[in-house]
Amino acid sequence: MSKRRVVVTGIGIVSPIGNDRPSFWNGIVEARSGAGPITLFDATQFKTHFAAEVKDFKPEARIDRRQLRTLERVSQFACAAAKEAVEDAGLAIGADESPRRFGVITGSGIGGLQEIEDNCQVMLERGPGRISPYMIPKMMVNAASGNIAIAHGFQGPNLATVSACASSQHALGMALDLVARSICDVVLAGGTEAAVTRLGIGGFNALKALSTRNDSPQTASRPFTKSRDGFVLGEGAAIFVFESEERARARGARVYCQVLGFGMTDDASHITAPLPSGAMAAAAMRGAIEDAGVNAADIEYVNAHGTSTPLNDVMETRAIREVFGAHADRLMVSSTKSQVGHLLGASGAVELAAVALGLHHEIVPPTINYDEPDPECDLDYVPNQPRERRIRLALSNSFGFGGHNACLCVGRYEA
């Protein structure tokens, strides 16, 4: 049975550089950083005092107040982004369509961490009888996908993927499969994260994973540079409408891009450190290219995982060179994390938004804060400013603790 073509017809975003699609894209093309001092709690006792927070977020503008009281911040981001995506796509369940043909898949690495922290404090100070009855339904990783389905009446496949920083990339890959194989006609897919909390910052500080460039937060995320010292923790969400091309064309929908292929592997090596050779990350990229039915030499741009950590950036550069050989020198490679920070489980989704909008607007997102090349990272990282370019095929990489590697291949839409 032949697979159906899958297209993106709607995008919704809540991010550190903009709380909707237009403002996010403006932030990308303006090469802005979303990093700054932490305002969600007093971070003075932590080694890292800054993060890429979502700013001026007003969930009541997009979410029903009755539903809002049952949503943790992580689900608020997802539900707000989903509403924007649905509106952007002009999406509705037709009179002759079954809600069971509409699915939801979201990814998150952690879920409702603030809710866990708050109720743990309540239990310690006031006893277990004062734990909120909303704690469990608010902290669940699948709370986002469940609440999106409730808000829009989608009764098809509904689940959450959890694979650390590859979580939303796995959600997107599963959504591609559901639509391509005609199990669903539409899937709302993406990721969300809200881990800028005491435990979130403290835990990653304990791992020595975060930048401690406290004197210059906006320049702290510096993927592929020699002076990088760790990632900047971010938060937010991105949700997409994945739709069969046939349905999209029938209703005259605007299409951002095609979703062509997906690849995934695991390092099976170390729970937090990537496999130094990048062999399994390379295998995930090859898998996406093969699934898309295209040639590696036809890929023009790679949106890198690009965390700004010493180990990842070298590994990913090696993986790209292994996949593309001499063609690697002709590739454009950039890291959106330089602008929005590392959104953990939501990173793949927010980065796909940058790729999809870049394909649509013919602009390649930059790697900002690129001022001192690392000899071991020797590709064209689109330094500091976006680049006008009509791209036909691109990859988007996500790698996560646990050795998870996931890659999506997308392309410019041609009817």
Secondary structure as UniProt FT lines:
FT   STRAND          6..15
FT   TURN            16..17
FT   HELIX           21..29
FT   TURN            30..31
FT   STRAND          36..37
FT   TURN            44..45
FT   STRAND          50..52
FT   HELIX           59..61
FT   HELIX           65..68
FT   TURN            69..70
FT   HELIX           73..89
FT   TURN            95..96
FT   HELIX           99..101
FT   STRAND          102..107
FT   HELIX           113..126
FT   HELIX           128..130
FT   TURN            133..134
FT   HELIX           135..139
FT   TURN            141..142
FT   HELIX           143..152
FT   STRAND          158..161
FT   HELIX           164..166
FT   HELIX           167..180
FT   TURN            181..182
FT   STRAND          186..193
FT   HELIX           198..206
FT   TURN            207..208
FT   TURN            214..215
FT   HELIX           217..219
FT   TURN            223..224
FT   TURN            226..227
FT   STRAND          233..234
FT   STRAND          236..244
FT   HELIX           245..250
FT   TURN            251..252
FT   STRAND          257..266
FT   TURN            276..277
FT   HELIX           279..292
FT   HELIX           296..298
FT   STRAND          301..303
FT   HELIX           310..324
FT   HELIX           325..330
FT   STRAND          332..334
FT   HELIX           337..340
FT   HELIX           344..346
FT   HELIX           347..361
FT   STRAND          363..364
FT   TURN            375..376
FT   STRAND          387..388
FT   STRAND          393..400
FT   TURN            401..403
FT   STRAND          404..411
//
